[in-house]
Amino acid sequence: MSGSRHLLAIDQGTTSSRAIVFDDQGHIRGRAQREFQQYFPQEAWVEHDANDILADVLVVCREAIAEAGLEASDICACGITNQRETTVVWDRATGEPIARAIVWQDRRTAERCRELADERTESWLQDKTGLLFDPYFSATKVAWLLDNVDGARARAEAGELAFGTIDSWLLWHLTGGTVHATDATNASRTLLFNIRDQAWDDELLSFFDIPRALLPEVRDTASDFGTIRKDLLGAEIPIAAMVGDQQAALVGQACFKPGMAKSTYGTGCFLMLNVGEEALASRHRLLTTVAYRIHGKTTYALEGSIFVAGAAIQWLRDALHMFEKAEQTQALAASVDHTGGVYLVPAFTGLGAPYWDPEARGAILGLTRDTGIEQIVRAALESTCYQTRDLVNAIGDDAEPPRELRVDGGMAANDLVCSCLADILQTPVERPEVIETTALGAAYMAGLQVGLYDSLDAIAELWRAERHFEVEKSAAEVDTLYEGWCDAVARVRCVE
């Protein structure tokens, strides 16, 4: 390793791409971010332009390094973290995608998932992958591209095409097409990876009709992933880690011991509980996933996925024009003591865990003549807390529920959300000094690989709480509010 002790994290998310430069103590030294266009060609379809994502990533990397007052040669390693499940298929010769990327939120393969699912196959699938039949995951997205882009299936079988989630897409281009790889966390979200064998599974590939020739090599989370080309950023930078965004947040929150949990509030909300070295199967439709894999040793997690959290606030801002900036929501919501019985169920792309109802649609319920923007905004913020309780309740039936919850992501900066979350969960909530924990986790993994940190314990010592939120409301009061939420969810569900 060079004398530099700075790390570059590429954090490629659902609505924006960002880059952050950290020092070895986990402090931010430079950052940059760019939002990019979302495409909605049909109802429940969501697409991204993979080339736009790549271009934005390069721009924000240059800007973050410059803001830190550094040169690319001052960066000792880069870690990549990414929106998971989003699917890209590209031409190995040209590097060009054969179509827009199909985003994790996209529901176009919901009918195909229903056709494939029955009690026997769902149990078989969950045992191998830890996942469920849902269009959320990559396998049916890949198959859809192969079957709907002219000539794609034949070209895939001939080895002319490559598949990857966004991490693999970026890696391919950052290394000049020399490395086609992913890590175990991202592989575990495809429905094609056997989480117990830690390998692509021939039975799964056959079941979903996916040619093996498409697939990237699966490596440890902290590993040698090649080098960023000198001409892209000004110097060669080792890529020393790749990790799915929610697993990266688990690392950034230093949840390294079984029973520790974090919840990330971005476009969606993702709660992850470290369960240790055994792949604990959920009886309540939660996901069993790879938390991280280091030196060939796998740590697993239980995960609950909520499709819409911050995206509900974005919708109120952009579609309903209720406010200009997301930061205004805290003051708006705090200006009223309660929602007046209003519940907002943000099932814009269906409901995730523990319901897994792709046909559910969003609704605002309980409106009266007294309802104003303030009540609706508060209901949107509270919906994230209620959905988190849905997940915690399910986790509590599978494993020991967390004694505290570490939170991060954009919405975690909102004090009202964190306070409400502690009340609704009846569990203390801790917010770290650095809420950019997704990027931080990728940086820590890269630092671990290049020897900047000698252990996970050394990383854990760097975690610092910024604020602690205690429970203030009684369990009886909260239970009444939660019953109203459950009734609202029941009204929008299509699958019981």
N, C-alpha and C positions, 0 to 999 in steps of 0.2 A: 504494500500500500504506500502511496505517496505521502508526503508530509502534510497534505491538506486534510482537514477534518470537517469538511462540508459535504453535505449530501443533497442530491437533487431528487425530488419526488415528482413524478408525473401522475396527476390525479385526473383521469379521464372519466367524467361523470355523464349523467343522462342529459343534462341541459347545458353543461358547460365543461370546458377543459381548463385545467389550471396546472400551474407548476409552482412548487415551493422549494426554496433552498433553506435547509436547516443546518445549524451547527451541531456539534456532537452532544450538546446538552438538550437538544430538542427545541431550541429557540428558533423562531422564524427570522431569517435574515433577508429574504426577498421573496416576492410572490407576484404572480400575474394570473389573470383569468379572462376567458372569453366565452360568452354564450354563443351557441350555434343554433341553426334553424332546425325545427322539428317538422316532419312531414306527416300528414294525416290523409293519405290518398283515398281511404274509404273508412266507414265507421269501424272503430276498434282496431284500425291499422295504425302503427306508429313506425316511422322509418327515419334513419339518419344517413347522411352522405359521408361515407367513410373517408373519402379524400379530404373533405372539409375538416373532419376531425383531425386527421394527420397534419394538415397545414396549420391549424390552430395550435396543436401541441408544440410544434416547432417554434411558433411565434412566442408562446407563453414561456417556453423554456429559455429562450434568449432574453426575454424581458425580465424574468425572475432572477437570472444570473446577473444581469446588468444592475437591477435594483439592489442586489446584495453587494454590489461593488466588486464583483469577482469576474474572473475569466473562466471559460469552460475548463481550462487546465487546472483550476483550483478546486474542481469537484472530484472527490475521490471515488464516488460511485453513484449510480442512479437506481432508484426503485420505481416500478410501474404499478399503479393500482387502477382499477377500471370498473366501469359498469359491467356487471356480469350478465351472462345469458345472451346478450345482444350478439347477433350472428352475422358474420361477414364471410362471403365466399369470393375468392379472387383468382385471377389468372396467374399461374406461377411464372410465366414467361414475361408478362408485362407489369405485373403487380397491380393491375386494375381490377376493381370489384366488378362482378358480373351483374350486380344490381345494388340498390341501396341496402344498407344494413337493416335487418329486422330487429327492432328494439325489444327488450325484455317485456315491456308493457303490452306489446302487440298481441292481439287475441285471434288472429285470422285462422289459427289451426285448432281452435276450440272444438269444432265438429270432428276433426280427425282424432283428437284426444278422446272424445266420447266413443268413437268407433273402436278405438283400440282397447279401451278400458273395460275390464270386468273384474270380479272379485279375485280371481286367481292371478291374472296378469298384474293387477295392481300390487298385490302382496309380493309377487315375484320381483317386480320392478323396484319396490321400496326396499326389499332385502338387498338387492344388488347396489342400488344407487343412493338410497336414503331419501329419494324424492318421490313425487306423485305424478300421475298423468295430468299435466297442465300445459297450456300453450306458453306459459312463462319460460319454460326451459328450452334449450337450444335444439334438441334433436328434431322435433317436428318442424322447426323453422328451416333447418338445413334441408330436410326432405322436401319442403315446400319450394325452396329455391331450385333444387335439382329438377323438380317436376314441372316448374312453371317458367323457367328461363330456357329458351330454345337451345337445345343441344347440351345443356349443362350436365345432365346425368351421364351421358356418354363420355363427355370430357372428364368428368370426375373419375369415372371408372378407368379411364386411360391415364390417370395421374397428372392431368394438365391443370387441375384446380386445387386450391388449398382452402380449408375452412379454419376459422379461428374466432374466438371471442375478441373483444377489442384489444386485449393485451397482446395477443398473437399478431393481430393486424399491425399494431404499432411496432412490435419487435421486428417483424419482417422488414419493414421499411427503414427503421432506425439502423438496422444492421446491413442494409443494402441487399436484402433478400438472401442473406447467408444463413439465417437461423429461423426455423419454423418450429416454435415451441410454445408451451404454456406451462402453468404450474398446477399442482394438485388441487388447489382451491378452486381455480377456474374450471378445471376439468370436471370437478365434482358437481358442476352445475349444468351439465350438458345432457344428462340421461343416457350417456354412452360410456361412463366411467364407473368401474366397479370399485366402490370406496373401500371394500375389505381387501381385495386383491391389489388395489392401487395400480390399476392398469385399464386401458381400453378393453372393452368386453365384446368378444366376437358374437355372443348371443344377442346382446343389445344392438350391435351394429346390424345384424341380420334382421332383427325385429323391426327396426326403424328404417331399414333399407338404405344404410349410409356406407359408402365405400371407405374402407380403411385408408386408402391412399390419400384421402382428404385431410387426415388428422395430423395435428402437431405432436411432437414429442412432449411427454409429460415429465417435468423436472420438479425438484424440491422448490419450496417457496423462496428460500434463500439459496441461490445457486448461481453458477456462471451462465448468463444468458447472452454472452457476446458483448460487443462494443458498439456504441453509437459512432457512426461514421464521422470523421474529422470535419468533413465539408459541411455538415449539418449545423453544428454548434460552435465550431472553431477549434475543437480538440477532441480526441477520442475519450469517451467516458465509459467505464465498465458498467454494464447493466447487471446488477447483482441480486435483484429480487423482482418477482412478479407475484401479485396477490390480489384476489378479488376484493372489491371495495369494502364489503362488510367484514370480511376476515381481517383486512388491513386495519379497520377501526378497532377490532378486538385487540390486535397487537398494539395499536397506538394508545389504547386504554389500559394496557398492561394487564389484561385479564388472562393471566397465564396459569391460574390454579383452577381446578374443577370447582364449579359453583359460582364463579365470578361471571358477571353478565354486563353487557353494554347494549345500549339502544341508540341507533343513529337516525337522526331526523333530517332527511334531505328531501328529494323528490318523493320518495317513499319512506317507510320506516322499517327498520330491520333490527330485531332483537336477537341477540346471540348469547347463548350460555355455554361456557366451556364445560365439557363433560369428560375430558381426559382421554385416555388412550384406547377406550373401547367405543365402537360406533353404536351408541344407544339408540334403539328403535323407538320412535314415538308411537303411542297409541291414540294420539289426538291430532293427527294430520299436521304435525310440525315436521320440519325437514331435518334429517341427519346429514351433516355436511363436514367437509374437511376444514378445520380451523386454520391449520398450517402444517407443513411437513418440513422438518429440518433434519439434515443428516439421515434421511430415510426413515425417520421416526414420525409417525402421524399422530396429531392431536385432533380430536373431533369436537363438534359443537352441535347443539340443537338450535334451530333457527326458526323464527316466525317472521314472515314477510308480509308487510302491509304495502299495497301498491301505491297508495296516495296519502301523502302527509303534507309536505311543503307544496306539492302540486295543487292542493286545494286552495292555498293562499294565493298562489300564482293565478289560478282560475278566477278567484274573486277580484284580483287586481286587473288582469288582462281582458277577461271576458265580460265581467260585470262592472268594472271600473269603480269599485267601491273605495279605493284608495290608490295613491300613486306609488308608494314604496312599501315593501313588506315590513320594514321597520316600524311603520305606523300602526301595525296591528296590535302591539302590546298596549298602547295608550287607548286605542278604540275599545278593545276588549275589557280593559281595566276600568273604563268609564261606567260600566254597569256591573252589578253584583252577581248577576246570573243571566242565563239566556232566555228566561221567561218560558221555559219548556220547549225551546227550539232545539232540534237536533239536526246536524248536517251529516249525512252518510255519504262520504266521497267515493262511491263505487263507480267512478267514471270508466274504469277498465275492468270491472268486475271486483270481486272481493278475494283477497288473499287468505292467508292463514287466520284462524283455523277453519274457515268456511270453504275456501276454494270453489267459489261460485263465479265462473267467468261470465255468466249472463246477467248477473245483478247490475243494476244501474243506480247512479247517484240520486239523492233526493234531499230536500230540505223539508222537514216535518215540524208541525206544531206552530205554524205561522198564525199570528193574530194581527189586528189593526195596530197593536202597540209595538209590533216587531220593527226594529230599525236595523241599520247597518251594523251598529255596535253588537246587537244580539247575534246576528248572523256571523260576524267575524269571530266572536267568542265561541260560537258553536263549532266553527271550523277548527279553531285551535283545540277545543276540548275533544273533538273527534279523534285527534291523534292520541290523546290520553286514554280514551275509552278503547280504542283499537289496541293500544299497548296492554291494557288490562286483559283484553281477550287473549292475547298471547301469553301473558304471565299466568293466567288461569290454566291454560292448556299445558304450559311448562310444569306447573305445580302438580299436575296429574301424572307427568312422566318422570320427573326428577324433583330434587329439592329446589323450591323456588329461591331466587336470589334474595339475600338479606339487604342488599342495597343495589341500586342501578346506576351505572355510570353512563352519562348521556353525552352526545356530541352531534355535530351537524349544524346546519344553519339555524334551524328552529330552536336548538338548545340555547341559543343566545337570548331567547325570550324568557325573562324571569317568570312571567305569568304561566307559560307552558310548563316550566320546570316545577313550579309550586303546585299547579293543578295536577301534574303527573304524580308527585309525591302523595297527594291526597287521594287520587283515584286508585292508585296502587296500594295505598296504605304502607308504603315502603320509602325509606329515605332515598333521595336522588343526589348524586354528586356530579358536578360539572367541572371539567378540568380547565387548567389555565389555557391550554391549546385545544380549541374545539375542532381544529383541522386534523382530527386524529386519523382520518383515512390516509391522508398524505403522510402524516407522521409515522404511521405503521409501515408504510412502504419504505420510508427512509430508514427506519430502525432495522428492517429485514436486510436491506442493502448493507447497512453498517455492520450488521452481524456477519454477513458473508465475507466482507473484506477485512474483518478483524478490528473494526472501530469499537465494537462491544464484544466482550468475551463470553457473554451468556445472556439468557432471557432475564435472569435476576438483575443483571446490571442495567438492563433497559427498564425493568420495573422500578428501580430506585429513582428513575428520572420523572416518574409520574407525579404530578402536582395538582391538587384540587384548587379550583378558584372559588367555588361556593358550594355550600352544603344546604339542601332543602329538606326540612323536616316535615312530617305529617302534621297538619293543623286541623283538618275536618274529622269528624267522628266517622266510624265505620258505618253506622246506621244511616247517616246523611248521604254518604257516598253510595251505599248500596241502593238507595232509592233512585239516585241519579243514574246509576248504571243500569237499573231495571228499565228505565226509559230509553236508554241507548239500545239495549237488547231488543226492545219492542220496535224501535225504529229500523234496526237491521233486519228483523223478521219481515218487515213490510216491503223491503226492496229485494229480498232474496228470490231466486228462481229455482235453486236446487236446495232441497231440504236434506 
